[in-house]
C-alpha cells in the first residue's frame, strides 16, 4: 500500500497567515487555535499546493493577505511549500503566487496586470504541466479529497457519486446472485425474456397505463350503448314478422294485377292483328315493286359498273402522263449533258503542245546536251497526244451513251402516246354508253307508280291505324285501374316500413347486447392481464428489495461503523435510488452529532484507503468535538478550536510549535 505523509507545511502570506510552519514529521499532530486563527487555512494550503483549490473544493478563493480595512496588500509573494514522504522517499512541492506589474511605454509607473504562479519540485523550478503530472503520479485529485477529509464524502460529494463509489468498493450484485438467493424469484428469468429489470418495469408501467386507459373507456362505451338501446315494450317480434310477410304477399298479388291489366287479352288480339297487317303490307309492296323496280336496280348496277371502268381508265391516263413527264425530264437532262460534252470536246481538241521542260542539270546547273533535250521533248509530246486522244475518246463514248439513252426515252414516249390515244378513245366510248344508260334509267323511273297510290296498300294502312287507336283507348282505361292499384301498393309499403322499423329495433338490441358482451369479455381479459402484470411487478419489486438487502449487506460489511441506505421506499411501494450514510440508525445529515460524523468519516476513509491502496494525511476539522477517534492507519492532522490560543499552536509527540 502506498503511504503519503506530511513532513512539513510552510505558509507565507497565504490567506492572511504571514508565516507559519506546520512541523508534522509524518506523525499525528494537533493544531490548536481560536476561531479565525488559520486552522482551516492549513488544510486549504495543503490542497492548494497540490490542486489549485481550497479544502471546500473551490478554485476561486481569497489567497492574498488583506489589511485591516479589507484591502489586498500588493507586492507580496504568496507561497506554500509541502514536504512529503512517499513510501519513505522525500518530495518537496512548492507554489508561489505573485502579482505581475508591467510598465507600459511612455508611463513612469508600473501597472498591475495580473498574476503568475511559479512551480517548484524539490526546489527546482518546473513548468506547470510537469508539476501537475508529478502530483497526478502521486494521487488522483478525487481520491485525494476522499482520503484527506472526513466530511468530503458525506457533505461535498453528490449522492449519485457516493453511491457509485460504494459500488466500486464493494462490487455490484449480479441478477443471477439475487435470483439464486430467493426461491420465489425462480420464475423471473422466464418472465424477463432477456430484458433488464429496469426495462421490464418500464414495460409493465407502460402496459398497465395503457390497460387502465382501456378499462376506463369500456364502462363509458357500455353506458353509451345502453343509452342508445331502442324501447321494445309493447312489441312482439313474431307478430311483426307475420304482418310484414302478409303485406309482402298482398303487394305481390296487386303487382300481378297490374301485369294482367297491361297484358290484357283484347290488347293482345289487336296487337296480333296489327302484326298480320304489317306482313300483308310488306307482301303488297313487294308485288307492286317486283316488275319495274327490278329493272331499275339492274340498270343502276350497270351504270355503277361502267363508272368504275371509266375511273380505272382515267387512273391509267394519269400514270401515262407521269411516265411521259419523267421521260421528258430525262431527255432534257441528257441534251444538256451532250451540249456540255461537245463544248468539252472542242476545248480539248483545240489544245496544242507546249514544251516547258528545263534544259539545265538540276544538280550542277549546266546546260543539258541537245540530244537529251530533244529526247525529253519527244517524250512529252507523245504523252500529250496520248492524253488528248484518251480524253476525246472518253467524251465521244459518253456522248454515244447519252444519245442511246435519249433515243430510248424518245421511243418510249412514242409508245406512251399511242397507248394514251387508245385509252382516251376507250373513255369516250364508255362515256357515250353511260349517257345512254342514264337516259334509260330516267325513262324507267318516270314509269314507276308510287306505293301510296296502290288502293290495296292504302286500305291495309288504314286498317292498321284503326287497330292502334283501339289499343290506345284500351290502355287509357287500364291506366286508371293501374294507378288505383299502385296507390294501394304504396299504402301497403308504408305500413310495411313502419313494421320493419319496429322489427329492426330487435336487431339493434341483439347487436348491442353482443357488443356489450364483447366489451365485458375484453374488460375481463384486460383485468386478467393487469393482474398478471401486477404479479410480475411484485416479483420485480421483490427482486429489487432482495438485491437492495444483498447490496447493502455487501457494502456495509466493508465498513466498521458506517452504514448505508441505497434505496428509499416510496408511498406507492416502489423503490427510489439514494445514498444515505447512517450511524446506529441515525442519518448523517439528520441528528448525527459532530463526533459521530467525524468518526463515520474516518471509517469511510479507512475502507476507501484499503480499496485504493493509499494512505494520505487526514485533516480533521472541529477535532475538539471528539473525545476519542477511531483507529486509522493514516496520518492525522487535527484542527482543534482552543479559545485560549490566539495564534496557532501545534502539538506532536516530541515538541510544541507556536505561530510566529
C-alpha positions as CSV (number, residue, x, y, z in Angstrom):
1,X,0.0,0.0,0.0
2,X,1.3,3.5,-0.9
3,X,1.8,5.7,2.1
4,X,1.8,9.5,1.8
5,X,2.8,11.5,4.8
6,X,3.2,15.2,5.5
7,X,6.6,16.1,7.0
8,X,6.3,19.9,6.9
9,X,4.0,22.5,5.6
10,X,5.3,26.1,5.2
11,X,2.9,29.1,4.6
12,X,4.0,32.6,3.6
13,X,1.4,35.4,3.1
14,X,-1.3,32.8,2.4
15,X,-4.9,33.8,3.3
16,X,-3.7,36.2,6.0
17,X,-1.1,33.9,7.5
18,X,2.2,35.9,7.3
19,X,4.4,33.0,8.1
20,X,3.8,29.6,9.6
21,X,5.4,26.2,9.6
22,X,3.4,23.0,10.4
23,X,6.1,20.6,11.5
24,X,4.5,17.1,11.4
25,X,7.4,14.8,10.7
26,X,5.0,12.3,9.3
27,X,3.3,11.8,12.7
28,X,-0.1,12.7,14.0
29,X,-0.3,16.3,15.1
30,X,-2.8,18.7,16.5
31,X,-3.1,22.4,15.6
32,X,-4.8,24.5,18.3
33,X,-6.2,27.9,17.8
34,X,-9.2,30.2,18.4
35,X,-11.6,30.9,15.6
36,X,-10.1,32.8,12.6
37,X,-6.6,32.0,13.7
38,X,-5.9,29.9,10.4
39,X,-6.6,26.3,11.3
40,X,-8.7,25.6,8.2
41,X,-6.1,27.6,6.2
42,X,-3.6,24.8,6.9
43,X,-5.9,22.4,5.1
44,X,-6.6,25.0,2.3
45,X,-2.8,25.4,1.8
46,X,-2.2,21.7,1.6
47,X,-4.9,21.2,-1.0
48,X,-3.9,24.4,-3.0
49,X,-0.3,23.4,-3.3
50,X,-1.5,20.1,-4.9
51,X,-4.6,21.0,-6.9
52,X,-5.1,24.8,-7.1
53,X,-8.3,24.6,-4.9
54,X,-9.2,25.1,-1.2
55,X,-10.5,22.4,1.2
56,X,-14.1,23.2,0.1
57,X,-13.2,22.3,-3.5
58,X,-13.4,25.9,-4.7
59,X,-10.9,27.1,-7.3
60,X,-11.7,30.8,-6.8
61,X,-10.9,31.8,-3.2
62,X,-9.0,34.6,-1.5
63,X,-5.3,33.7,-1.3
64,X,-4.0,37.2,-0.8
65,X,-3.4,38.9,2.6
66,X,-5.7,41.7,3.5
67,X,-5.0,44.8,5.6
68,X,-7.2,45.9,8.5
69,X,-9.6,47.6,6.1
70,X,-10.0,44.5,4.0
71,X,-7.9,45.8,1.1
72,X,-5.4,43.5,-0.7
73,X,-1.8,44.1,0.1
74,X,0.2,44.4,-3.1
75,X,3.8,43.4,-3.8
76,X,3.7,40.2,-1.7
77,X,4.6,36.7,-2.8
78,X,2.1,34.1,-1.6
79,X,3.8,30.8,-1.0
80,X,3.0,27.3,0.2
81,X,5.7,24.5,0.4
82,X,4.8,21.0,1.3
83,X,7.5,18.5,2.3
84,X,6.1,15.0,1.8
85,X,7.2,11.4,2.3
86,X,6.0,8.9,-0.3
87,X,6.7,5.4,0.8
88,X,9.8,6.8,2.7
89,X,11.0,8.9,-0.3
90,X,11.0,12.6,0.3
91,X,9.4,15.0,-2.1
92,X,9.1,18.8,-1.8
93,X,6.4,20.7,-3.7
94,X,6.2,24.5,-3.8
95,X,4.0,27.1,-5.4
96,X,4.5,30.8,-5.5
97,X,1.6,33.1,-6.4
98,X,2.9,36.5,-7.5
99,X,1.5,39.8,-8.7
100,X,2.5,40.9,-12.2
101,X,3.4,44.6,-12.6
102,X,4.1,46.0,-16.1
103,X,5.5,49.4,-17.1
104,X,3.9,50.4,-20.3
105,X,5.7,52.5,-22.9
106,X,5.6,56.2,-22.0
107,X,4.5,55.6,-18.4
108,X,6.7,56.3,-15.4
109,X,4.9,53.8,-13.1
110,X,4.2,50.1,-13.4
111,X,0.6,48.9,-13.6
112,X,-0.9,45.8,-12.1
113,X,-1.7,43.4,-15.0
114,X,-2.4,40.1,-13.3
115,X,-0.8,37.2,-11.5
116,X,1.7,34.5,-12.2
117,X,2.2,31.1,-10.5
118,X,5.7,29.5,-10.2
119,X,6.1,25.8,-9.6
120,X,9.0,24.0,-7.9
121,X,9.7,20.3,-7.5
122,X,12.4,19.5,-4.9
123,X,13.5,23.2,-5.1
124,X,13.9,23.1,-8.9
125,X,11.7,25.4,-11.0
126,X,9.4,23.5,-13.3
127,X,6.6,24.0,-15.8
128,X,3.0,23.8,-14.8
129,X,2.4,20.6,-16.8
130,X,5.4,18.9,-15.2
131,X,4.2,19.9,-11.8
132,X,0.6,18.7,-12.5
133,X,1.8,15.4,-13.9
134,X,4.0,14.9,-10.9
135,X,1.1,15.4,-8.5
136,X,-1.1,13.2,-10.6
137,X,1.5,10.4,-10.5
138,X,1.3,10.5,-6.7
139,X,-2.5,10.7,-6.2
140,X,-5.7,11.3,-8.2
141,X,-7.4,14.5,-7.1
142,X,-10.8,13.0,-6.4
143,X,-9.3,10.1,-4.5
144,X,-7.2,12.6,-2.5
145,X,-10.3,14.5,-1.5
146,X,-12.0,11.3,-0.4
147,X,-9.0,10.2,1.7
148,X,-8.0,13.5,3.4
149,X,-11.3,14.9,4.7
150,X,-13.7,13.0,6.9
151,X,-16.6,15.3,5.7
152,X,-15.9,15.3,2.0
153,X,-17.7,12.0,1.2
154,X,-20.9,13.0,3.1
155,X,-21.0,16.7,2.7
156,X,-19.5,17.7,-0.6
157,X,-19.9,14.6,-2.9
158,X,-23.2,14.2,-4.7
159,X,-25.2,11.2,-3.5
160,X,-25.0,9.7,-7.0
161,X,-21.2,9.8,-6.8
162,X,-21.3,8.5,-3.3
163,X,-23.4,5.5,-4.5
164,X,-21.1,5.0,-7.4
165,X,-18.0,5.0,-5.2
166,X,-19.6,2.5,-2.8
167,X,-20.4,0.1,-5.6
168,X,-16.9,0.4,-6.9
169,X,-15.6,-0.5,-3.4
170,X,-18.0,-3.4,-2.7
171,X,-18.8,-4.5,-6.2
172,X,-22.3,-4.8,-7.5
173,X,-24.6,-7.8,-7.0
174,X,-25.5,-9.7,-10.3
175,X,-29.1,-10.5,-11.2
176,X,-28.2,-14.2,-11.1
177,X,-26.9,-13.9,-7.5
178,X,-30.1,-12.2,-6.5
179,X,-32.4,-14.8,-8.1
180,X,-30.4,-17.6,-6.6
181,X,-30.8,-16.2,-3.1
182,X,-34.6,-16.3,-3.2
183,X,-36.7,-19.3,-4.4
184,X,-39.7,-17.1,-5.1
185,X,-37.8,-15.4,-7.8
186,X,-37.1,-18.6,-9.8
187,X,-39.7,-17.8,-12.5
188,X,-38.4,-14.3,-13.0
189,X,-35.8,-15.1,-15.8
190,X,-38.6,-16.6,-18.0
191,X,-40.7,-13.5,-17.4
192,X,-37.9,-11.1,-18.3
193,X,-37.2,-12.8,-21.6
194,X,-33.8,-11.3,-21.8
195,X,-34.9,-7.8,-20.7
196,X,-33.3,-6.0,-17.8
197,X,-35.2,-5.4,-14.6
198,X,-35.4,-1.7,-15.3
199,X,-36.6,-2.4,-18.9
200,X,-39.2,-4.9,-17.7
201,X,-40.5,-2.5,-15.0
202,X,-40.8,0.3,-17.7
203,X,-42.7,-2.2,-19.9
204,X,-45.0,-3.1,-17.0
205,X,-45.7,0.6,-16.2
206,X,-46.4,1.3,-19.9
207,X,-48.7,-1.7,-20.3
208,X,-50.6,-1.0,-17.1
209,X,-51.1,2.6,-18.1
210,X,-52.5,1.5,-21.5
211,X,-54.7,-1.1,-19.8
212,X,-56.1,1.4,-17.3
213,X,-56.9,3.8,-20.2
214,X,-58.8,1.0,-21.9
215,X,-60.5,-0.1,-18.7
216,X,-61.7,3.4,-18.1
217,X,-63.2,3.6,-21.6
218,X,-65.1,0.3,-21.5
219,X,-67.8,1.3,-18.9
220,X,-68.4,4.5,-20.8
221,X,-68.9,2.6,-24.1
222,X,-71.3,0.2,-22.4
223,X,-73.3,3.1,-21.0
224,X,-73.4,4.8,-24.4
225,X,-74.7,1.5,-25.9
226,X,-77.4,1.1,-23.2
227,X,-78.5,4.7,-23.6
228,X,-78.9,4.2,-27.3
229,X,-80.9,0.9,-27.0
230,X,-84.5,1.2,-28.6
231,X,-87.6,0.6,-26.4
232,X,-89.1,-2.8,-27.1
233,X,-92.1,-2.5,-24.7
234,X,-95.3,-3.5,-26.4
235,X,-93.6,-5.0,-29.4
236,X,-93.8,-8.7,-30.4
237,X,-91.1,-9.9,-32.9
238,X,-93.1,-12.9,-34.3
239,X,-96.3,-10.7,-34.8
240,X,-94.2,-8.1,-36.6
241,X,-92.6,-10.7,-38.9
242,X,-96.0,-12.2,-39.7
243,X,-97.5,-8.8,-40.5
244,X,-94.6,-8.0,-42.8
245,X,-94.9,-11.3,-44.6
246,X,-98.7,-10.8,-45.1
247,X,-98.2,-7.3,-46.5
248,X,-95.5,-8.6,-48.9
249,X,-97.9,-11.2,-50.1
250,X,-100.6,-8.6,-50.8
251,X,-98.1,-6.4,-52.7
252,X,-97.1,-9.3,-54.9
253,X,-100.8,-10.0,-55.7
254,X,-101.5,-6.4,-56.6
255,X,-98.4,-6.3,-58.8
256,X,-99.7,-9.3,-60.7
257,X,-103.0,-7.5,-61.2
258,X,-101.1,-4.6,-62.9
259,X,-99.3,-7.1,-65.1
260,X,-102.5,-8.7,-66.1
261,X,-104.1,-5.4,-67.0
262,X,-101.1,-4.3,-69.0
263,X,-101.1,-7.6,-70.8
264,X,-104.9,-7.9,-71.3
265,X,-106.3,-10.4,-73.9
266,X,-108.2,-7.7,-76.0
267,X,-105.0,-5.7,-76.5
268,X,-103.1,-8.9,-77.3
269,X,-105.5,-9.9,-80.0
270,X,-105.4,-6.5,-81.6
271,X,-101.6,-6.4,-81.5
272,X,-101.6,-9.8,-83.2
273,X,-103.9,-8.4,-85.9
274,X,-101.5,-5.5,-86.5
275,X,-98.6,-7.9,-86.9
276,X,-100.6,-9.8,-89.6
277,X,-101.5,-6.5,-91.4
278,X,-97.8,-5.5,-91.4
279,X,-96.9,-8.8,-93.0
280,X,-99.6,-8.2,-95.7
281,X,-98.3,-4.6,-96.3
282,X,-94.9,-6.0,-96.9
283,X,-96.2,-8.5,-99.4
284,X,-98.3,-5.9,-101.3
285,X,-95.2,-3.6,-101.5
286,X,-93.0,-6.4,-102.9
287,X,-95.6,-7.4,-105.5
288,X,-96.0,-3.7,-106.5
289,X,-92.3,-3.2,-107.0
290,X,-91.4,-6.7,-108.3
291,X,-91.6,-5.6,-112.1
292,X,-90.3,-2.1,-112.8
293,X,-88.2,-1.9,-109.7
294,X,-86.1,-4.9,-110.6
295,X,-85.2,-3.3,-114.0
296,X,-84.2,0.0,-112.3
297,X,-81.9,-1.9,-109.9
298,X,-80.3,-3.8,-112.7
299,X,-79.8,-0.6,-114.7
300,X,-78.2,1.2,-111.7
301,X,-75.9,-1.7,-111.2
302,X,-74.8,-1.5,-114.9
303,X,-74.2,2.3,-114.6
304,X,-72.1,1.8,-111.5
305,X,-70.0,-0.8,-113.2
306,X,-69.3,1.5,-116.2
307,X,-68.5,4.4,-113.9
308,X,-65.9,2.2,-112.2
309,X,-64.4,1.3,-115.5
310,X,-64.1,5.0,-116.5
311,X,-62.3,5.6,-113.2
312,X,-59.8,2.9,-113.9
313,X,-59.1,4.2,-117.4
314,X,-58.6,7.8,-116.0
315,X,-56.1,6.4,-113.5
316,X,-54.2,4.7,-116.3
317,X,-54.1,8.0,-118.3
318,X,-52.7,9.8,-115.2
319,X,-50.0,7.1,-114.9
320,X,-49.1,7.6,-118.6
321,X,-48.8,11.3,-118.1
322,X,-46.5,10.9,-115.2
323,X,-44.3,8.4,-117.1
324,X,-44.1,10.8,-120.1
325,X,-43.2,13.7,-117.8
326,X,-40.4,11.6,-116.3
327,X,-39.1,10.7,-119.8
328,X,-39.1,14.3,-120.9
329,X,-37.1,15.4,-117.8
330,X,-34.5,12.8,-118.6
331,X,-34.3,13.8,-122.3
332,X,-33.8,17.4,-121.3
333,X,-31.1,16.4,-118.8
334,X,-29.3,14.2,-121.5
335,X,-29.5,17.0,-124.1
336,X,-27.9,19.5,-121.6
337,X,-25.2,16.9,-120.9
338,X,-24.5,16.4,-124.6
339,X,-24.1,20.1,-125.2
340,X,-21.6,20.3,-122.3
341,X,-19.7,17.2,-123.8
342,X,-19.5,19.0,-127.2
343,X,-18.0,22.1,-125.6
344,X,-15.5,19.9,-123.7
345,X,-14.6,18.1,-126.9
346,X,-13.8,21.3,-128.8
347,X,-11.9,22.7,-125.9
348,X,-9.7,19.7,-125.6
349,X,-9.3,19.3,-129.3
350,X,-8.1,22.9,-129.7
351,X,-5.3,22.4,-127.1
352,X,-1.7,22.4,-128.6
353,X,1.6,21.0,-127.2
354,X,3.9,23.5,-125.4
355,X,7.3,22.3,-124.2
356,X,8.3,23.9,-120.9
357,X,10.9,21.3,-119.5
358,X,14.1,22.7,-118.0
359,X,17.3,22.4,-120.2
360,X,19.8,22.6,-117.2
361,X,21.0,19.9,-114.9
362,X,19.1,20.2,-111.6
363,X,22.3,19.1,-109.7
364,X,25.1,21.2,-111.2
365,X,23.2,23.9,-113.2
366,X,25.0,23.3,-116.5
367,X,23.0,23.1,-119.8
368,X,22.0,19.7,-120.9
369,X,23.2,18.2,-124.2
370,X,21.0,18.8,-127.2
371,X,20.2,15.1,-127.7
372,X,18.8,14.9,-124.2
373,X,16.6,18.0,-124.6
374,X,15.3,16.6,-127.9
375,X,14.5,13.2,-126.4
376,X,12.7,14.8,-123.5
377,X,10.6,17.0,-125.8
378,X,9.6,13.9,-128.0
379,X,8.6,12.0,-124.9
380,X,6.5,14.9,-123.6
381,X,4.8,15.4,-127.0
382,X,4.0,11.7,-127.2
383,X,2.4,11.7,-123.7
384,X,0.4,14.9,-124.6
385,X,-1.0,13.4,-127.7
386,X,-1.9,10.2,-125.9
387,X,-3.7,12.0,-123.1
388,X,-5.5,14.3,-125.5
389,X,-6.7,11.3,-127.6
390,X,-7.8,9.5,-124.5
391,X,-9.9,12.4,-123.2
392,X,-11.5,12.9,-126.7
393,X,-12.3,9.2,-126.8
394,X,-13.9,9.4,-123.3
395,X,-16.1,12.3,-124.4
396,X,-17.1,10.5,-127.6
397,X,-18.0,7.4,-125.6
398,X,-20.1,9.4,-123.1
399,X,-21.9,11.2,-125.9
400,X,-22.7,7.9,-127.6
401,X,-24.2,6.5,-124.4
402,X,-26.2,9.7,-123.9
403,X,-27.6,9.6,-127.4
404,X,-28.6,5.9,-126.9
405,X,-30.4,6.8,-123.6
406,X,-32.1,9.8,-125.2
407,X,-33.3,7.6,-128.2
408,X,-34.6,5.0,-125.7
409,X,-36.7,7.7,-123.9
410,X,-37.9,9.1,-127.2
411,X,-39.0,5.6,-128.4
412,X,-40.7,5.0,-125.0
413,X,-42.6,8.4,-125.4
414,X,-43.9,7.3,-128.9
415,X,-45.3,4.1,-127.3
416,X,-46.8,6.1,-124.4
417,X,-48.5,8.5,-126.9
418,X,-50.1,5.6,-128.7
419,X,-51.3,4.0,-125.5
420,X,-52.6,7.4,-124.3
421,X,-54.6,7.8,-127.5
422,X,-56.0,4.3,-127.2
423,X,-57.2,4.7,-123.7
424,X,-58.7,8.2,-124.5
425,X,-60.8,6.5,-127.2
426,X,-62.0,3.9,-124.7
427,X,-63.0,6.6,-122.2
428,X,-65.0,8.3,-124.9
429,X,-66.8,5.1,-125.7
430,X,-67.6,4.5,-122.0
431,X,-69.0,8.0,-121.5
432,X,-71.3,7.5,-124.5
433,X,-72.6,4.2,-123.0
434,X,-73.1,6.0,-119.6
435,X,-75.1,8.7,-121.3
436,X,-77.4,6.2,-123.0
437,X,-77.8,4.3,-119.7
438,X,-78.8,7.5,-117.8
439,X,-81.5,8.2,-120.3
440,X,-82.8,4.6,-120.0
441,X,-82.8,4.9,-116.1
442,X,-84.8,8.2,-116.2
443,X,-87.3,6.7,-118.5
444,X,-87.9,3.6,-116.2
445,X,-88.1,5.8,-113.1
446,X,-90.7,8.0,-114.7
447,X,-92.9,5.0,-115.4
448,X,-92.9,3.6,-111.7
449,X,-96.1,4.1,-109.7
450,X,-95.7,5.2,-106.0
451,X,-96.8,2.5,-103.5
452,X,-99.1,5.1,-101.8
453,X,-101.2,5.1,-105.0
454,X,-101.9,1.4,-104.5
455,X,-105.5,1.1,-103.2
456,X,-105.0,-2.3,-101.5
457,X,-101.9,-0.9,-99.7
458,X,-103.7,2.2,-98.5
459,X,-106.7,0.2,-97.2
460,X,-104.4,-2.0,-95.1
461,X,-102.6,1.0,-93.7
462,X,-106.0,2.4,-92.6
463,X,-106.9,-0.9,-91.0
464,X,-103.7,-0.8,-89.0
465,X,-104.3,2.7,-87.9
466,X,-107.8,1.8,-86.6
467,X,-106.4,-1.1,-84.6
468,X,-103.7,1.1,-83.0
469,X,-106.4,3.7,-81.9
470,X,-108.4,0.9,-80.3
471,X,-105.4,-0.3,-78.4
472,X,-104.7,3.2,-77.1
473,X,-108.3,3.5,-75.9
474,X,-108.0,0.2,-74.0
475,X,-104.7,1.2,-72.5
476,X,-106.1,4.6,-71.3
477,X,-108.8,2.8,-69.4
478,X,-106.3,0.3,-68.0
479,X,-104.0,3.1,-66.8
480,X,-106.7,4.4,-64.5
481,X,-107.1,1.0,-62.9
482,X,-103.3,0.6,-62.6
483,X,-102.9,4.0,-60.9
484,X,-105.6,2.9,-58.3
485,X,-103.8,-0.3,-57.6
486,X,-100.4,1.4,-57.3
487,X,-101.8,3.7,-54.7
488,X,-102.9,0.7,-52.7
489,X,-99.4,-0.8,-53.1
490,X,-97.9,2.5,-51.8
491,X,-100.1,2.4,-48.7
492,X,-99.1,-1.2,-48.1
493,X,-95.4,-0.4,-48.4
494,X,-95.7,2.5,-45.9
495,X,-97.4,0.2,-43.4
496,X,-94.7,-2.4,-44.0
497,X,-91.9,0.2,-43.4
498,X,-93.5,1.0,-40.0
499,X,-93.5,-2.7,-39.0
500,X,-89.9,-3.0,-40.4
501,X,-88.7,-0.1,-38.2
502,X,-90.1,-1.8,-35.1
503,X,-88.6,-5.1,-36.2
504,X,-85.2,-3.5,-36.8
505,X,-85.2,-2.5,-33.1
506,X,-84.9,-6.2,-32.1
507,X,-81.8,-6.5,-34.4
508,X,-80.3,-3.3,-32.9
509,X,-80.8,-4.7,-29.4
510,X,-79.3,-8.0,-30.4
511,X,-76.2,-6.3,-31.9
512,X,-75.9,-4.0,-28.9
513,X,-76.1,-6.9,-26.4
514,X,-73.5,-8.7,-28.4
515,X,-71.2,-5.7,-28.4
516,X,-71.7,-5.3,-24.6
517,X,-70.8,-8.9,-24.1
518,X,-67.6,-8.3,-26.3
519,X,-66.7,-5.3,-24.2
520,X,-67.4,-7.2,-21.0
521,X,-65.1,-10.1,-22.2
522,X,-62.5,-7.5,-23.1
523,X,-62.8,-6.0,-19.7
524,X,-62.2,-9.4,-18.0
525,X,-59.3,-10.1,-20.3
526,X,-57.7,-6.7,-19.6
527,X,-58.3,-7.2,-15.8
528,X,-56.6,-10.6,-16.0
529,X,-53.7,-9.2,-18.0
530,X,-53.4,-6.3,-15.4
531,X,-53.4,-8.9,-12.6
532,X,-50.6,-10.8,-14.4
533,X,-48.6,-7.6,-14.7
534,X,-49.2,-6.9,-11.0
535,X,-47.7,-10.3,-10.2
536,X,-44.7,-9.6,-12.4
537,X,-44.4,-6.2,-10.8
538,X,-44.4,-7.8,-7.4
539,X,-41.7,-10.2,-8.5
540,X,-39.6,-7.3,-9.8
541,X,-40.1,-5.3,-6.6
542,X,-39.2,-8.4,-4.6
543,X,-36.1,-8.8,-6.8
544,X,-35.1,-5.2,-6.2
545,X,-35.7,-5.5,-2.4
546,X,-33.7,-8.7,-2.3
547,X,-30.9,-7.0,-4.3
548,X,-31.1,-4.0,-2.1
549,X,-30.7,-6.1,1.0
550,X,-27.8,-8.1,-0.6
551,X,-26.2,-5.0,-1.9
552,X,-26.5,-3.1,1.4
553,X,-25.2,-6.1,3.4
554,X,-22.3,-6.4,1.0
555,X,-21.4,-2.7,1.2
556,X,-22.0,-2.4,4.9
557,X,-19.8,-5.4,5.6
558,X,-16.9,-3.3,4.2
559,X,-17.3,-0.7,7.0
560,X,-16.9,-1.0,10.7
561,X,-19.2,1.8,11.9
562,X,-20.8,3.5,8.8
563,X,-23.9,2.0,7.3
564,X,-25.5,3.0,4.0
565,X,-29.1,3.1,2.8
566,X,-29.1,2.8,-1.0
567,X,-32.8,2.7,-1.7
568,X,-35.8,4.7,-0.4
569,X,-39.3,3.1,-0.4
570,X,-42.0,5.3,-2.0
571,X,-45.6,5.7,-0.9
572,X,-46.7,3.5,-3.8
573,X,-44.4,0.7,-2.6
574,X,-41.8,1.3,-5.2
575,X,-38.1,1.9,-4.6
576,X,-36.1,5.0,-5.4
577,X,-32.3,5.0,-5.6
578,X,-30.5,7.1,-3.0
579,X,-27.4,7.1,-0.8
580,X,-27.7,8.0,2.9
581,X,-25.0,7.4,5.4
582,X,-26.2,6.3,8.9
583,X,-24.6,5.5,12.3
584,X,-26.6,3.4,14.7
585,X,-29.7,4.1,12.6
586,X,-29.3,7.9,12.6
587,X,-28.9,9.5,9.2
588,X,-25.7,11.6,8.8
589,X,-27.5,14.8,8.0
590,X,-30.4,14.4,10.4
591,X,-29.4,14.5,14.1
592,X,-25.9,12.9,14.0
593,X,-23.5,14.8,16.3
594,X,-20.1,16.1,15.2
595,X,-18.1,13.4,17.0
596,X,-20.1,10.6,15.2
597,X,-19.9,12.4,11.9
598,X,-16.1,12.7,12.2
599,X,-15.7,9.0,13.2
600,X,-18.1,7.9,10.5
601,X,-16.0,9.9,8.0
602,X,-12.8,8.3,9.3
603,X,-14.4,4.8,9.0
604,X,-15.2,5.6,5.3
605,X,-11.6,6.9,4.7
606,X,-10.2,3.7,6.3
607,X,-12.2,1.5,3.9
608,X,-11.5,3.7,0.8
609,X,-7.8,3.7,1.7
610,X,-7.8,-0.1,1.6
611,X,-9.7,-0.1,-1.7
612,X,-7.4,2.5,-3.4
613,X,-4.3,1.2,-1.8
614,X,-3.2,4.6,-0.4
615,X,-2.8,6.2,3.0
616,X,-2.9,10.0,2.9
617,X,-2.8,12.7,5.6
618,X,-6.3,13.3,7.1
619,X,-7.2,16.8,8.1
620,X,-9.8,16.6,10.9
621,X,-11.5,20.0,11.5
622,X,-13.5,20.6,14.7
623,X,-11.4,17.9,16.4
624,X,-12.4,19.3,19.8
625,X,-15.8,17.7,19.4
626,X,-14.4,14.2,19.5
627,X,-13.1,12.7,22.7
628,X,-11.8,9.6,21.0
629,X,-11.1,9.0,17.4
630,X,-11.5,5.5,15.9
631,X,-8.3,3.8,14.8
632,X,-6.8,4.8,11.4
633,X,-3.5,3.9,9.7
634,X,-3.4,7.3,8.1
635,X,-1.5,10.3,9.5
636,X,-4.0,12.7,11.1
637,X,-3.7,16.5,11.4
638,X,-6.3,17.5,14.0
639,X,-7.6,21.1,13.8
640,X,-8.8,21.9,17.4
641,X,-10.7,25.1,18.5
642,X,-8.9,26.5,21.5
643,X,-10.2,29.8,22.8
644,X,-7.0,30.5,24.8
645,X,-4.8,30.0,21.7
646,X,-5.0,33.3,19.8
647,X,-2.3,32.1,17.5
648,X,-1.8,28.7,16.0
649,X,-0.1,26.1,18.2
650,X,1.0,22.7,17.1
651,X,1.5,19.6,19.2
652,X,3.1,16.4,18.2
653,X,4.8,13.6,20.1
654,X,8.0,15.4,20.6
655,X,7.6,19.2,20.5
656,X,5.3,22.2,20.7
657,X,5.2,24.8,17.9
658,X,3.8,28.3,18.1
659,X,2.8,30.7,15.3
660,X,5.3,33.4,14.6
